Amino acid sequence: MARTPGCTVTSGVLDSVLTTARVVVVAGSGGVGKTTVSAAIAAQAALDGRRVAVVTIDPAKRLADALGFGAGQPIGNDPVRIPLDGAHGELWALMLDTRSTFDALVDRYSPSTDQAERIRSNLFYRNISGALSGTQEYMAAEKLYELHGDERFDLVVVDTPPTRQALDFLSAPARLRRFIDHPLYRIVIAPSSLGLRAVNAVSQPVLRTIARVVGAQALDDALAFFRAFQGLDAGFRERAHDVDRVLHEATTKYVVVTSAQAEPVAEAGFFISELESQGVGTSLVVANRLMPDFGSADDVSYDSPDPLRENLRELTAERHAEELVLLPLRTRLAQTPWISVELVAELLDERHDTLAAIRRLGSVLGTSD
């Protein structure tokens, strides 16, 4: 993914993150504006010359709204070009479709079309490919890897679900490898009569218990799926390793978004700790939706009866309270770049949550020092 020749780059904190980035993962608590920030980062990078794909794996799927798309302009599992006047690069967007992504993987790694069809028609597969916990997180990581290797793009921005699910997204490739390497899985998919005897000897008590809970037919469907999956697991294991590598590369940057409220700040701290436990650093923290800084409350006369002065004192006190909430995290991350985004009129009302507002926010992010 080569950088677009001749592109211009905005100076500031965001540029220091994007200069060497091939992937930007945006994470944080629910309701702090991750989707809007993701779209703004992507739009600003495209304006500055990058060829950007922004993908949301958040089940809330607000990316289309954030980019100003209506019901007649859907964003789906394949990248859609977003018109962006004045851009030196390109902006593309997509929203994860777990089933379509899983189907594409099955087609890619099946030794034959017949085997792929057996898997796709299996009832157990149809259930897990769209609904099983963990499937969406791994398919999201797979979609990221697919975009990372797509020569149309030199930057991928990922809008993640709320913090705990975002951690599932990061750990999904390793969990898939552990599942494929589990001894019971190896026994279940074994094609030989020895393998089937091993299932009888080792696994029958477990399988009988499962059958009583989920039903014999559901268990048969699951076993049929895993046996049909034989031959694909090596490709999935290798792919999971490659996906995990991308998530931990130095060119993958993690941006944590928070608001100045206790719970989102705590969630941000938790996510950052989990990243650190994996040897991954946080590249940028965005403190979003802050009260504008009107100066020091000491500069305002407390003896004045003017209602405007009273309002100013209240707003100044509110911003001061927000900074106190953020202070422990700021202190902990003293060496990490921060951007404080103040509330602006265009972003206060969801009716204005359009590409124009996204561009304004992107400009704020891009010019912050």
C-alpha positions, 0 to 999 in steps of 0.5 A: 500500500504505497503512499499517494505521490504528491499528497499534502499532509496537515501538520499537527498531532493527527499527522504525527499518527497518520504519517506512518500508519497503514491501519488506525483502530478507533476504540472507546466506550459507547456513546463517546463519538467513535464513529464520528471520530473514525469518519473524521480521521478518514476524511481528513486523511483523504483530504490530505492525499491518502487513499482511505477505507473506513470500516465500521464493525460496530453493530450500531452501524452509524457510519452511513449516517455519519457520512451523510448517506440516506436510506437510498445510498446504502453502505454495505460489505464492499467499499463504496466511494464517498464524494469528497470535494477538494480531496487530494486522495480518496475516501471509501466506506463499508460496514461489516457483513459477517455472513458475506465475509465468512462465505468469501473465506469458505469459498477461498479455502475450500478445495472444491466448490462442492465442499464449499456448498456443503459448508454453506448449506449446513444449518449449523454454519448458517447459524454461526456465520451470522449470530454466534458470539465471536464470529463477528469479531473474527470476521471483522479482523478478517475484513481488516486484513482484506482491506490492508492488502487491497492495493486501492487503499493505503490507509484503513480506519476501523470503527470498533464496537464499545470497549469490551467487544473491541477487545474481543475483536483484537483477540479473535485471531488468537482464539480461532487458532487455539480452537483449531488446535484444540485436541477435541476439534482435531478428533472431531474432524478426523476422517479416518475410522480411527478418528471416529473410534476416538470420538466414540471412546473419548468424546461420546459422554461429552457429545451425549450431554451436549445432545441432551441440551441442544438436541441430537439434530443440532449436534449432528449438524455441528459435527457434519459442519466440522467434518466438512470443514476439514482441509480448510482449517490450515488456511484459516489458521495461517490467515488468523496468524497473518491477521494477528500480525497486522493488529500488532504491527508498528504501522497499526495505530490505536486511537482511544476516544473518551468523553469527560465522564467517569465511566468512559474515562474508566473504560478508556483506561481499561482498554489502554491497559489491555493493549499494554498487556499485549505490548501495544501502545496507544498512539492518540487519545481524543477527549471528545465533546468537551465544553469550550474553554472560556478562560479562567473563572478567576477572570470573571467578576463574581460580583457582577449581576450580569446573567451572561457573566453568570452563565460564563462562570457556570460554563467555565466551572463545567469545563474545569470539572471535566478536566478534573475527570480527565486528569488521572488519565492525562497524568498516566498518559503524559507521553501520549498525544492528546486532542481535546475536541470542544463542542461545536454547533454542527455536531451538537444536533444529530440532524447535522451529523453529515459529511460537512460536520465530519469535515469540520471535525476532521479539520479540528483533529488535523490542526490540533498541536 
